[in-house]
Amino acid sequence: MSTALKIEDFDDPTFNPFATVDRMQGFEDIDDPYPRFHALHRKGTVLKGDVRREFGLQQLPVWANYPSWMVLGYDAVYRAFSDGAVLSNSVKQRFYDISFGKSIDGMDGAEHVRYRRLFQKAFLPQNVARWGKELVPGVVNALIDKFSARGHAELVSEFTELFPFHVIYGQLALPVKDLAVFHRLAVGLICAGVDQVHSLEAQRKMGDYFTLRLQERRAELDGGAPEGDDLITMLALAEVDGERLPNEITVSLLRQLMAAAGDTTFRVTGSLLAGLLTHPEQLDAVRRDRALVPKAIEEALRWEAPLPFEQRFAEQDVVLDGVTIPAGSYVDVVIGSANRDPGRFENPDEFDIFRKPDRHMTFAYGPHICLGQHLARLEMTHAIGAILDRLPNLRMDPDKPAPRVSGLNSRSPKAVHVVFD
């Protein structure tokens, strides 16, 4: 890699992208949205309005001028996700224009299928398993090394907030010295809903860097350099219909990977720890029988989806459960309502790793189901396994507040204070 290639931090070094995203997503304002989700669902499965305004927050400017609707309950959410031609992802591109760029997540139809087939090859289970042999355990254990001898830790700031971003950074084979700057810029991209200036700055700086890196990598490969198995090499070699992938699409995916892969997995891992620590009998069961780890992960994904609602757009009039959503409407598809639908899940507000397995909607469904779901599960499996292996008799710190999940969209615990032997 060229020594001249350098990533630039925000021009204002005091800008805090992490706090800005938390404010945007109602992290400090909303404690528990589920009673309100249940009350809305009792009124119907398709209602006028949007989730943010239901909780007294302003709608994000990029979507504020659309007529808005909400879809609630398991069956209605399932149907809303199933047909991308009717309820489209296109509305997201207004957000992506000032964050990631031209994204496959803002595409539909043939264009979406064309690019998704290529990108999803990188996240097939067999490829993810390869990363799980060395990269993920190395990242997880390096972070635990910093506090394992101390006897206490705060697992959000010291672990969950860091490890998924460190993993995706390792997959891109980027310089270790630049990790903190990339993390700030990646989170800065997500600020697009409330701070377009800093989001566009992050978009430009990451875009300039990745464009040059792709050019360099292609030149290296054309000159006979070994391919390697990092994601930048894979994308530098990728072709669609016999032509190399356009830089615009490639760079957008790289931005989105750094932002999304580092955000949602950290949040749900924190929620999993909160669920287990506040239910010590379930924590003890997992500690004794690691075959329960996958069940615990799926329950955490159901119980506290990191993104409790997703955005869609009605490209035409849509009739759902007898209600017409007019063409041109913004739609909040409320994953949190689906995952806690009492008609689908018994005692849905309870964290219970022993419940009867059933599909949750946390990774969405249909044509836009999450590309990174296999990687997220693998990361969480290694994280929980290493924490239980290396922090004996892990338990809540009795002198600190118990962990509690908060926020609207995104949700996670603010802190997870623990002690261990």
ZALUMDREN-929917 format. One record per residue: x, y, z of N, C-alpha, C, O in turn; residue in three letters. Coordinates in steps of 0.05 Angstrom, whole numbers, plus 5000, padded with zeros to 4 digits. Example, Ala and Ser with C-alpha at 12.3 -4.5 7.8 and 13.67 -1.06 7.14 Angstrom:
! ZALUMDREN-929917
526448865156524649105156526449345156528549345169Ala
525749555142527349795143525850015157526850235161Ser
***
This chain:
! ZALUMDREN-929917
501749765000500050005000501850255000503850265014Met
501050444984502650694982502850835009500850865023Ser
505250925016505551075040504351355038503951495058Thr
503851445013502651715009499651715014498451925017Ala
498451475014495551455018494951495047495851355065Leu
493351705053492751775081489851865084488852015067Lys
488651765105485851845111485952095129487652115147Ile
484152285124484052535139481752525159479452445152Glu
482152615183480152645203478352885196478953035178Asp
476152925212474553155208476253405212478053415228Phe
475553615197477053875200476753975228478654095238Asp
474453935240474054015268474553775286472853605288Asp
476853765299477553535316475753505340475853295353Pro
474253705347472453685371469753565364468253505382Thr
469153535338466553425330466353135341468152975337Phe
464053075353463552805365461352665349459052705355Asn
462152495330460052365314458452165330456052125324Pro
459652045350458251835366455851965381453651855381Phe
456352195394454252335408452152435389449752435396Ala
452952525366451052635346449152415337446752465335Thr
450152175331448451955323446551875345444151825341Val
447451865370445751805392443451995395441151925399Asp
444052255392441952455393439952415370437452435374Arg
440952365346439152335323437252095327434952115319Met
438251885339436651645342435051625368433951415375Gln
434951845383433351845407434451685430432951585447Gly
437151655430438351475450438051585478437651425497Phe
438151845481437851965508434952025514434252075538Glu
433152025494430352115498428451895504426451935518Asp
428951655492426951435493428151205509430351105503Ile
426751125530427650905546426650635535428150465528Asp
424050615534422750355526420450415506418350505515Asp
420850375480418750435461416550225459414550265446Pro
417049995472415249765466412349795476410549715463Tyr
411849925499409049975507407550135485405250075480Pro
408950325474407650485453407250325427405250345414Arg
409250155420408849985397406449795401404949755382Phe
406149685425403949515430401249665428399349565416His
401249905439398750065438398050135409395650125401Ala
399950205393399450265364398450015350396550025334Leu
399749785355398949535342396049465349394549355332His
395149525374392449465381390449625365388149545361Arg
391249855355389550025338389349915310387349965296Lys
391349775301391249665274394149605265396049665278Gly
394249475242396849395231397949595211400249595204Thr
396149775201397049985182395750245191393350275190Val
397450425200396550675212397850915199400150895190Leu
396451145198397751385188399651495209399251455233Lys
401751625200403751745218406451615215406751425199Gly
408451715230411051585230412051555258411051685277Asp
413851365262414751285289416051515304415451555328Val
417751665291419151875306417152075318417452155341Arg
415252165303413252355313411552235335410652375353Arg
411051975334409551835355410951865382409651855403Glu
413551895381415151915406416052205411417852245427Phe
414852395398415452675403418052775391418952985398Gly
419152625372421652705359420952815331418952735319Leu
422552995321422153095294422952875273424852735277Gln
421352855252422152685230424752785218425153025217Gln
426452605209428952695196428352855171426552785156Leu
429753075167429053255144428853125117427253205101Pro
430452915112430452785086427752655080427152605056Val
426152595101423652455096421252615107418952525107Trp
421752855116419653005131417253085114415053135124Ala
417653115088415453225071413753015058411953085043Asn
414252765063412552555051410152505069410352525094Tyr
407852425058405752315075406752055086408251905073Pro
406151995112407451775125405451575137403251645145Ser
406351325138404851095148406550915164409050925162Trp
405350755181406750555197405450275192403050255190Met
407150075191406249795189407149645214409549655221Val
405349515228405849395254404849105254403149025238Leu
406048945272405248665275406748485256407648565235Gly
407048235265408748045250407848005222409548025203Tyr
405347935218404547855191404648095171405548055148Asp
403848325180403948565163406748645156407348715133Ala
408548625176411348695171412648495151414048565133Val
411948235155412948035136412048095107413748075089Tyr
409548165104408548225077409848485066410448505042Arg
410248675083411448925074414248885064415149015045Ala
415748715077418548655068418648475044420748465030Phe
416548325038416748105019416848204990418148074974Ser
415648424984415448514956416748794953415448994958Asp
419248794944420649044941419649214918420249454917Gly
418149104900417049264878414749434887414149634875Ala
413449354908411049494918411849694940411249934938Val
413249594960414349774981417449774977418849584984Leu
418349994965421050004954423050114975422250254994Ser
425650054971427750174987428650444976430450564988Asn
427550534955428550774941428651014958430351194954Ser
426851034978426751274995429351295011430151525019Val
430751075017433251085032435451235017437251345030Lys
435251244990437351364975437651664981439751774978Gln
435451794990435652074998437552105022438952305023Arg
437551915040439351915062442151845052444151965060Phe
442351645035444951555025446351755008448851755006Tyr
444851924995446152134979448052314995449952414984Asp
447452335021449152505038450752335058451852445077Ile
450752075053452351905071454051705055456351755050Ser
452851485047454451275034454951325004456951244993Phe
453051464991453151484962451151304949449251214962Gly
451551234923449651064909449850774920451850634914Lys
447850694935448050444951446150234939444050294929Ser
447049974941445249764932442849744951440749644943Ile
443049854975440749854993438650054986436450044996Asp
439350234967437350424957436350354930434850504917Gly
437150114920436350024893434049814896433649704918Met
432649774875430649564873430749434846432149524828Asp
429249214843428949084818431448974807433248874821Gly
431748984780433948854766436648974774438648834776Ala
436749244779439249364786440149264813442549204817Glu
438349234832439049134858440048844856442048774868His
438648674842439348394839442148374826443748204834Val
442648544806445148534791447548564810449548414809Arg
447448774827449748824844449748654869451848574879Tyr
447348584880447248434905448448154901449848054918Arg
447948034878449047764872452047764875453247574884Arg
453247984866456148004868457048044897458847894906Leu
455948234911456748294937456248074957457848024976Phe
454047934954453347734974455247494973455347344993Gln
456747464951458747244951460847274973461747084984Lys
461447524980463447575000462447495028464047455046Ala
459847485031458647435058457247165060455647125078Phe
457846985041456746715043457946585068460146655076Leu
456446395079457346265104460246155103461746175122Pro
460946035080463645925078465846135079468046085090Gln
465246365068467246585069467346705097469546775107Asn
465046745109464946845136466446655155467846755173Val
466046395151467446205168470446235167471846195187Ala
471546305144474446345141475346575158477446555171Arg
473846795159474547015176474346935206475847025223Trp
472546745211472146665239474346495250474546455274Gly
476146395233478346225243480546385256481646305276Lys
481146625246483346785257482547075263483147175284Glu
481347205243480947495246479147555270479947715287Leu
476747445271474847515292475947435320475947605338Val
476947185324478047125350480447305358480647375381Pro
482047375338484347555344483447825354484547935373Gly
481447945341480348205349479148185377479748345394Val
477447985381476047955406477947925430477748055450Val
479947755426481747695448483647935453484447975476Asn
484448075433486148305437484748525454486048655470Ala
482148555450480648745466480348645495480748805514Leu
479748395499479448285526482048285541482048315565Ile
484348255527486948265540487348525556488748525576Asp
486048735547486448995560485149025587485949195603Lys
483248845593481948875620481548605634480548605657Phe
482448385623481848125635483148085662482147925678Ser
485448225667486748185693485848385714486748375737Ala
483948555707483048775725480948685744480748795766Arg
479248495736477048405754474448565750472448495762Gly
474548775734472048925728472449055701474649095692His
470149125688470249265662467549395656465549325668Ala
467649575638465149685627465149595598466649695581Glu
463449395592463649245567462649385542463249295520Leu
461249615545460549765520462949915510463749875487Val
463950095526466150265517468750115512470350185496Ser
469149895527471649745526471549505507473549395499Glu
469049425498468949185482466849205460467549205436Phe
464249205466462249175445462349405425461849355401Thr
462849645434462949875415465249855395465249985375Glu
467249685402469749675386469949435368470749455345Leu
469249195378470048955364468948925336470348835318Phe
466348985330465348945303466749135283467249055260Pro
467349385291468649565273471549465268472549475246Phe
472849375289475549265285475649025266477548985251His
473448865267473348635249473048725220474648635203Val
471148905214470848995186473349135177474049125153Ile
474649285194477049425188479249215180480749265161Tyr
479348995195481348785189480648655162482548575148Gly
478148625156477348505130478248675107478648575085Gln
478348935111479249115090482249145089483249275071Leu
483649035109486649035110487649325108489549385093Ala
486449495124487349775125489349815147489549655165Leu
490950035146493050085166492050105194490150265199Pro
493149965213492249965241492450255252490750325268Val
494450405244494750675256492450865249492051065263Lys
490850795228488650975220485950885231483951005224Asp
485950675247483350555255481550755269479150765262Leu
482550915288480851095303479651315285477351385288Ala
481151405265480151615247477951495230475851615226Val
478351255219476351125203473751075219471551115209Phe
474051005245471750965261470151215265467651215263His
471451445269470051695272468651775246466351855246Arg
469951735223468751805197466451615191464351705181Leu
466651365198464551175192462051245208459851235197Ala
462351315233460051405249458951675239456551725240Val
460851845230460052105219458252075195456452245191Gly
458551865179456751825156453851795165452051895152Leu
453451665188450751605197449351865208446951865212Ile
450952075212449752325222448152475201447052685206Cys
447852355177446652495154443852595161442952795149Ala
442452465178439652545184439452815198437452955195Gly
441552895213441453145228443753335223443653565231Val
445953235211448353395207449553325180451353165177Asp
448353455159449253395132452153485127453553365111Gln
452953705140455553815134457753615142459553555126Val
457553495166459653315174459353045160461352905155His
456852965154456552715139457752735111459152545102Ser
457352955098458452995071461553015072462852925054Leu
462553125094465453135097466552855100468552785087Glu
465252695116466152415119465852265093467652105086Ala
463652305079463252175053465552245034466652065020Gln
466252495032468352585013471052465021472552365004Arg
471752485046474452395055474752085052476851995043Lys
472751935059472851655055472751585026474151395017Met
471251735010471051674982473651724967474551564951Gly
474951944974477652004962479651784968481051694951Asp
479651694993481451495002480951224988482751104976Tyr
478451134988477850874977478150874946478950664935Phe
477551094933477951104904480851064897481550914879Thr
482651204912485551174907486450884914488150774900Leu
485450784936486250514944485450304923486950124917Arg
483050324913482150144892483850164867484649954855Leu
484550404859486350444836489050314841490150184823Gln
490150364864492650244871492549934871494349804860Glu
490449834883490249544885489949414858491149204852Arg
488349544840488049434813490749444798491449254783Arg
492249654802494849674789496749454799498249334784Ala
496649414826498349204837497548924826499348764819Glu
494948874824494048614815494748584785495548364777Leu
494348794769495048784741498048734737498848624717Asp
499648824757502548784755503448524766505848474767Gly
501548344773502348084782502448034812503347824821Gly
501548234828501648194857499647974865497647934851Ala
500247834887498347624896495647744904495547974913Pro
493547584900490847694904490247754933489247964939Glu
490847564951489947604979486947554982485547514962Gly
485947555007483147495012481647725026479547675038Asp
482747965024481448195037479248295019479148234995Asp
477348445031475048545016475748744994474448744973Leu
477748904999478449104978479448964953478849044931Ile
481048754957481948594934479648474919479448484895Thr
477748354934475448234922473848434905473048374883Met
473548674916471948874902473548994879472449064858Leu
476249004881477849114859477748924835478049014813Ala
477448664840477348464819474448414808474148304787Leu
472448504823469748434817468848554790469648774782Ala
467248394776466248474750463248424749462148234761Glu
461848594734458948564729458648574698459348764685Val
457548354687457248334658459848384643459848514623Asp
462048274654464648284641466148544645468248584634Gly
464948734660466348984665466849014695465248924712Glu
469049144701469649194730467549364742466349534730Arg
467049304768465049444783465549744783467849824788Leu
463549914778463950204778464950294805464050204826Pro
466850484805467950584830465750704848465850664872Asn
463850834836461650954851460250754869459750804892Glu
459650514857458250314872460050184893459250124915Ile
462550134884464450004902465050174927465050074949Thr
465650424922466350604944463950644963464250654987Val
461550654952459150674968458850424987458250455010Ser
459350184976459249944992461249955014460749885037Leu
463750045008465850055028465050245051465450185074Leu
463950475044463050665065460850535082460950545106Arg
458950405069456650285083457550055101456550025123Gln
459449895091460449675108461749785133461249675155Leu
463249995131464650095155462750215175463050195199Met
460550345164458650465182456750265194456350245218Ala
455450105177453349925186454449685201453349605221Ala
456649565191457749325204458749385232458649215249Ala
459649635236460649705262458449795282458949795306Gly
456149865272454149985289452149785300451849755324Asp
450749635282448549465291449549235308448249155328Thr
451749105300452748875315453648945343453148805362Thr
454949185345455749265373453249305390453249235414Phe
451149415379448749475395447449225404446749195428Arg
447049035386445548795395447248615412446248465429Val
449948625410451648475428451448585456451348435476Thr
451248855459450848975485448148895496447848845521Gly
446048885479443448795489443448505498442148435517Ser
444848335483445148055491446448035519445447885536Leu
448548185523449848185550447948285571447848175593Leu
446448495565444548605584442448395591441648355614Ala
441448255570439348045575440447825593439047735611Gly
442847725587443947505603444647595631444047445650Leu
445847825634446647905661444347965679444447925703Leu
442148065668439748115684437947875687435947885701Thr
438747655675437447395679439647185685440347025668His
440747195709443147035716442746735712444646595707Pro
440246645715439846355711440246275682441246055676Glu
439646465664440146415635443046435629444146285613Gln
444446635642447246665638448746415648450546315634Leu
447946305671449146065681448745825662450545665658Asp
446345815650445745595632447545605607448645405598Ala
447945845597449745885573452645825581454145705566Val
453445905605456145865614456645555616458845465609Arg
454645405625455045115628454844965601456144765597Arg
453245075583452644935558452845135534450945275529Asp
455145135521455645335499453945275475453745435457Arg
452645045474450844985452448445175453446845195434Ala
448045315476445845505479446545785468444745955466Leu
449045825461449846085451448146175427447146395427Val
447746005406446146095383443246165392442146355381Pro
442146015410439446085419439346355433437546515430Lys
441446405449441646665463441846895443440647105447Ala
443446855422443847065402441147115388440447345384Ile
439746905379437246945365435147085383433647245374Glu
435247015409433347145427434047435430432147605431Glu
436547505432437347785434436547945409435548165411Ala
436947815386436147945361433148005360432248205350Leu
431547815370428647845371427848055392426248235386Arg
428948025416428148185439428848475436427248645442Trp
431248535426432048805423433448845396435848865394Glu
431848865375432948925349434449195350433349385360Ala
436849205340438349465342437049685326437249925333Pro
435549615305434049805289431149725290430249555273Leu
429449835308426749735311424849815288422549715287Pro
425749985270424050035246425750105222427950215224Phe
424750025199426050065173424250235155421850245159Glu
425550375136424050555119423550425091425250285080Gln
421150475081420350385054418750605041418050805054Arg
418250575015416750774999414750634982415350444969Phe
412250744982410150634965410450744937409750974932Ala
411350574919411750654891409050674877408750814857Glu
407050534888404350544877402450514901403350464923Gln
399850544896397950484917398350204927398450014912Asp
398550174954398949914966396549854985396050015002Val
395249624981393149544999394349325018395149115009Val
394349385044395449205063393549185086392849385099Leu
392548945091390548895112388049075109386949175128Asp
387349115084384949265078385249565078383349715073Gly
387649665083388249955084389950025060391849885054Val
389150245047390650335024392850545032392150755043Thr
395250475027397450665030397950795003398750664984Ile
397451065001397551184974400351194962402351204977Pro
400551184936403051204922404451464931403151674935Ala
407051454934408551694943408851724973409751924982Gly
408051514988408151535017410751405028411751215018Ser
411751535050413851415066412651225085410451275097Tyr
413950995090412850785107414950695127417150615120Val
414250705153415850575174414950295178412650245186Asp
416650105172416049815177417249745204419649745207Val
415449705224416349695252417149405260415449245268Val
419649355256420849095263420349025293419848795300Ile
420649225310420349185338417549085345417148925363Gly
415449175330412749085335412448795325411148635338Ser
413748725303413648455293414948255312413848045318Ala
417248335322418848155340417548125367418247935381Asn
415748305374414448275400411448255397409848335415Arg
410648145375407748095370406747865387407747645384Asp
404947915406403947705424402447485409402147265419Pro
401647545385400347335369402347145357401546925347Gly
404847215358406947045346408846935368409846705366Arg
409347095389411347015410409947025437408747235444Phe
410146815452409046815479410646985498413146985497Glu
409347145514410747335532412947485517415247465525Asn
412247635497414247745478416147945490418347975480Pro
415348075512417148275524419248145542421048285551Asp
419047885547420947755564423347655548423047555525Glu
425747675560428147565548428247275557428547215581Phe
428047085538427946805545429246635524428146595502Asp
431746545530433246395510432046115505432845985486Ile
430246035522429145765520426445765505425145555503Phe
425545995495422946005481423145835455425245785445Arg
420745755446420545605421421745775398420846005394Lys
423545665382424745825361422745915340420945755333Pro
422946155330421346255308422846475294424546605306Asp
422246515269423746725254423047005265420747075268Arg
425147155270424747445276425247605251426247505231His
424647865252424848045229427148235232427348425217Met
429048185250431148375255432948425231433848645226Thr
433348215214434948245190433248315166434148295143Phe
430748395171428748445150428048175136428547965147Ala
427048195112426147955098425948035068425848275062Tyr
425847835051425447895023427947985009430147915017Gly
427648144987430048214970432148364985434448364976Pro
431448515006433448675020434248555047435148705065His
433948295050434848175075437748225079439348235060Ile
438648265104441248365110443548195099443547955104Cys
445348315084447548175072449448065094450647855091Leu
449748215116451748145136450747975159452147955179Gly
448447845156447347705179449047475188449247425212Gln
450347325169452047105178454447205193455347085212His
455647425183457947535197457147635225458647595244Leu
454847765227453947865253453747645273454547665296Ala
452447425265452147195283454847075291455247005314Arg
456647055272459246945278460747115297462047025316Leu
460647385293462047565311460947545339462447535359Glu
458347535342457047515368457747255382458147245406Met
457847035366458546775377461346785389461746695412Thr
463246885374466046905385466247095409467647035428His
464747315407464847515429463847395455465247415476Ala
461447265454460347155479462046925489462446895513Ile
462946755471464646535479467146615493467846515514Gly
468446825481470946915493470447055520472047015539Ala
468347205523467747335548467247125570468247165592Ile
465746925564465146715584467646555590468046465613Leu
469346505570471746345575473846505592475146395609Asp
474046765586476246915597475547085621477347195634Arg
472947115627472147275650470547105669468047105669Leu
471946935685470546745702468546875721469047085732Pro
466346735725464246825744463347105737462847275755Asn
463047165711462047425702459347485714457547315715Leu
459047735725456547815737456348115736458348255732Arg
453948225741453648515743455248625766455548505787Met
456248865762457649005783455549105803453949275796Asp
455649015828453449095847453549385855451649495866Pro
455849515849456149795857455449995834455750235837Asp
454549885811453950055788451149995779449949785785Lys
449950175763447150125754447049875736448949815722Pro
444849735738444449495721444249585691443249805686Ala
445149425673444949505644442049515636440349345643Pro
441349725620438649755610438849865581440250055575Arg
437349735564437349805536435650055532433450075544Val
436650245516435050495511435450585483437050465467Ser
433950795475434050905448431550825433430050655440Gly
431150965410428950915393429850745369428950525365Leu
431550865353432550725329435350825323435850935301Asn
437250775341438350515347438150465378438150645394Ser
438050205385437750125413440149965423441049785409Arg
440950025447443149875460443349975488442250185495Ser
444749835505445249935532447350155532449250145516Pro
447050355549449050565551451650465563453850555555Lys
451450275581453750165595453049885605450749835612Ala
455049715606454749445618457049415638459249325630Val
456649475663458649455683458749175695456649065704His
461049045694461248765704463648735722465548895721Val
463548535739465848445754466148145748464348005740Val
468648045753469147755748471647685765473047855775Phe
472047425768474147325785476847335771478847255783Asp
***
